[in-house]
Amino acid sequence: MYKIQTLNKIDQEGLQVFPSTNYEIASEMADPDAIVLRSFSMHDMELPLSVKAIARAGAGVNNIPIAKCTEKGIVVFNTPGANANGVKELVIASLLLASRNIIGGVQWAKSIAGEGDKVPVLVEKGKSCYAGSEIKGKTLAIMGLGAIGVLVANAAQSLGMNVIGYDPYITVDHAWNLHHDIIRASSIESVLAKADFITLHMPLLAETTGFVNAEKLKMMKDGVKILNFARGELVVDADIKAAIESKKVGSYFTDFPNADLLKLDKVVAIPHLGASTGESEVNCAIMAAEEVRNFFENGNIQNSVNFPAAGMERNNGARLLITNKNIPAIISKITAILAEAGINIDNMLNKNKGDIAYNIIDTNEASLSEDIVAKMKAIEGVFMVRTLPAK
């Protein structure tokens, strides 16, 4: 029986992925095998020694102590792309709102509600103050071509925008999904200088924190409109404020309000609604649960932020799973223990990510003894050993 602890409300459709015959699920429990969460901050939480996996039902994992988890051999999963369509739709809506000043016009219209029969005349006289421009033919720069960035790029292109994307680390899969008319920029300077609209879709890393700052704002067109539905810390708020005051920035749409931003004109602060759709919550919950279940039942790893991707079809025998430091000679020590016990290796996979290596070893045995496990754990550099019985 695997024990799953939830730290947030997780959609029931996702939790149903775990069969009740093999899984126990609760928001509070001792010694959980895995933790599933959304936005709960784990940084001050004492991680139980029993935890082997953590799954974030969403893409961002800045609420999880990744380094600490890696040291303890805990696999951290996220769900990239599961909420991508929900975010894409809000970005497209914000592009339209930014270009047409719809919000300002609606607020003004409400202000004349008490004028009675004069309202139609006042509307015709006042509407010119809220005239905007069309997005067709305008240039949109997309900084980051992951799951969300690609969807935004394709949608904007279909609306007639000139789309330029920048992502030096774009994956092959995402590149294949990008419309052939979308231009990929080779430098940040070139894409920022051409853009009427800039939308951010990059992860929050040490090198991307404060990405939009005074230096980059100088590269942009006067009146540029910036959209941030990725992470608040990608933008230096003080520099945005100065750029709005100087009219370098025409408007700033952000899904990450704070007290300072809420005070600023030309800032539209949305209360973190990017993935707040029923469909996104279901998709994220299902993907997170499937990742955890595949890890426990097969040892396969998909969409981990700290462990290498590793997946192998099961044979009919017992499976050995080993996590170790990515240092020489460990594989030979593992295989030597198996050979000494007279156990043949039917299939084997070794993957690494930085300092972490992960091994999946299939045997023809029905099960593997505690003695084998103990010997594997005694190898210097090994910090997790699991076995799965024959299917």
Long-range contacts (C-beta under 8 A, 24 or more apart in sequence): 2-33, 2-34, 2-296, 3-29, 3-31, 3-32, 3-33, 3-34, 3-50, 4-32, 4-33, 4-34, 4-35, 4-36, 4-292, 5-29, 5-32, 5-34, 5-35, 5-36, 6-35, 6-36, 6-37, 7-35, 7-36, 7-37, 7-38, 7-40, 7-42, 8-37, 8-38, 8-39, 8-40, 8-57, 9-38, 10-36, 10-37, 10-38, 10-57, 10-285, 10-288, 10-289, 11-57, 11-281, 11-282, 11-284, 11-285, 11-286, 13-282, 13-285, 13-286, 14-57, 14-282, 14-284, 14-285, 14-286, 14-287, 14-288, 14-289, 15-285, 15-289, 17-286, 17-289, 17-290, 17-293, 18-289, 18-292, 18-293, 23-293, 33-296, 34-292, 34-296, 36-285, 36-288, 36-289, 36-292, 37-63, 37-64, 38-284, 39-63, 47-72, 47-74, 52-295, 52-296, 52-384, 52-386, 53-77, 53-292, 53-295, 53-296, 55-79, 55-288, 55-289, 55-291, 55-292, 56-288, 57-82, 57-281, 57-284, 57-285, 57-287, 57-288, 58-82, 58-83, 58-275, 58-284, 59-83, 59-147, 59-148, 60-203, 60-204, 60-231, 61-305, 62-204, 62-231, 66-305, 66-306, 69-306, 70-306, 70-307, 70-355, 70-356, 72-383, 73-323, 73-383, 73-384, 75-295, 75-301, 75-304, 75-306, 75-307, 76-304, 76-305, 76-306, 76-307, 77-288, 77-291, 77-292, 77-295, 77-301, 77-302, 77-303, 77-304, 77-305, 78-288, 78-303, 78-305, 79-283, 79-284, 79-287, 79-288, 79-291, 79-303, 80-146, 80-147, 80-303, 81-147, 81-148, 82-280, 82-283, 82-284, 82-286, 82-287, 83-274, 83-275, 83-277, 83-280, 83-281, 83-283, 83-284, 84-147, 84-148, 84-151, 85-151, 85-279, 85-280, 86-274, 86-275, 86-276, 86-277, 86-279, 86-280, 87-148, 87-229, 87-274, 87-275, 87-280, 88-148, 88-151, 88-152, 88-155, 90-229, 90-255, 90-270, 90-273, 90-274, 91-148, 91-152, 91-199, 91-227, 91-229, 92-152, 92-155, 92-156, 92-159, 94-227, 94-229, 94-253, 94-268, 94-270, 95-135, 95-140, 95-156, 95-197, 95-199, 95-227, 96-135, 97-253, 97-268, 98-197, 98-225, 98-227, 98-250, 98-251, 98-253, 98-268, 99-132, 99-133, 99-134, 99-135, 99-138, 99-197, 99-225, 100-130, 100-132, 100-133, 101-130, 101-131, 101-132, 102-130, 102-132, 103-268, 104-130, 105-130, 135-159, 135-160, 135-161, 135-197, 136-160, 136-161, 137-161, 137-162, 138-162, 138-196, 138-197, 139-163, 139-164, 139-194, 139-195, 139-196, 139-197, 140-164, 140-195, 140-196, 140-197, 140-198, 140-199, 141-165, 141-166, 141-185, 141-191, 141-192, 141-194, 141-195, 141-197, 141-198, 141-199, 142-166, 142-199, 142-201, 143-167, 143-188, 143-191, 143-198, 143-199, 143-200, 143-201, 143-202, 143-211, 144-200, 144-201, 144-202, 144-203, 144-230, 145-170, 145-174, 145-175, 145-178, 145-184, 145-201, 146-170, 146-171, 146-174, 146-201, 146-202, 146-203, 147-174, 148-201, 148-229, 148-230, 149-174, 149-199, 149-201, 150-174, 150-177, 150-178, 152-199, 152-201, 153-178, 153-179, 153-182, 154-178, 154-179, 154-182, 157-181, 157-182, 161-197, 164-191, 164-194, 164-195, 165-191, 166-191, 167-202, 188-216, 188-219, 189-219, 192-216, 192-219, 192-220, 193-219, 193-220, 193-221, 194-221, 195-220, 195-221, 195-224, 196-221, 196-224, 196-225, 197-224, 197-225, 197-226, 197-227, 198-224, 198-225, 198-226, 198-227, 199-226, 199-227, 199-228, 199-229, 200-226, 200-227, 200-228, 200-229, 200-230, 200-234, 200-235, 201-229, 201-230, 202-230, 202-234, 203-230, 203-231, 204-230, 204-231, 204-233, 204-234, 208-234, 209-233, 209-234, 210-234, 210-235, 210-236, 211-235, 212-236, 212-239, 212-240, 213-239, 214-239, 214-242, 214-243, 217-243, 217-248, 217-249, 218-248, 220-248, 220-249, 222-247, 222-248, 223-247, 223-248, 223-249, 223-250, 224-248, 224-249, 224-250, 225-249, 225-250, 225-251, 225-252, 225-253, 226-251, 226-252, 226-253, 227-252, 227-253, 227-254, 228-252, 228-253, 228-254, 228-255, 228-256, 229-253, 229-254, 229-255, 229-274, 231-256, 232-256, 232-258, 237-261, 240-264, 240-267, 297-388, 298-388, 299-360, 299-386, 299-388, 300-360, 301-358, 306-353, 306-356, 307-353, 307-356, 307-358, 308-351, 308-352, 308-353, 308-356, 308-357, 308-358, 309-351, 310-349, 310-351, 310-358, 310-360, 311-349, 312-347, 312-349, 312-360, 312-362, 314-362, 314-391, 315-346, 315-347, 315-362, 315-364, 316-364, 316-390, 316-391, 317-346, 317-362, 317-363, 317-364, 317-365, 317-366, 317-390, 318-362, 318-363, 318-365, 318-366, 318-367, 318-368, 318-387, 318-388, 318-389, 318-390, 319-360, 319-361, 319-362, 319-363, 319-387, 319-388, 320-359, 320-360, 320-361, 320-362, 320-363, 320-368, 320-372, 320-376, 320-385, 320-386, 320-387, 321-358, 321-359, 321-360, 321-361, 321-384, 321-385, 321-386, 321-387, 321-388, 322-358, 322-359, 322-361, 322-376, 322-382, 322-384, 322-385, 322-386, 323-356, 323-357, 323-358, 323-359, 323-382, 323-383, 323-384, 323-385, 324-356, 324-357, 324-359, 324-379, 324-381, 324-382, 324-383, 324-384, 325-355, 325-356, 325-357, 325-381, 325-382, 325-383, 326-352, 326-354, 326-355, 326-356, 326-357, 327-381, 330-357, 330-379, 330-381, 330-382, 331-359, 333-379, 334-359, 334-361, 334-376, 334-379, 337-372, 337-375, 337-376, 337-379, 338-363, 338-372, 341-369, 341-371, 341-372, 343-368, 343-372, 365-390, 366-390
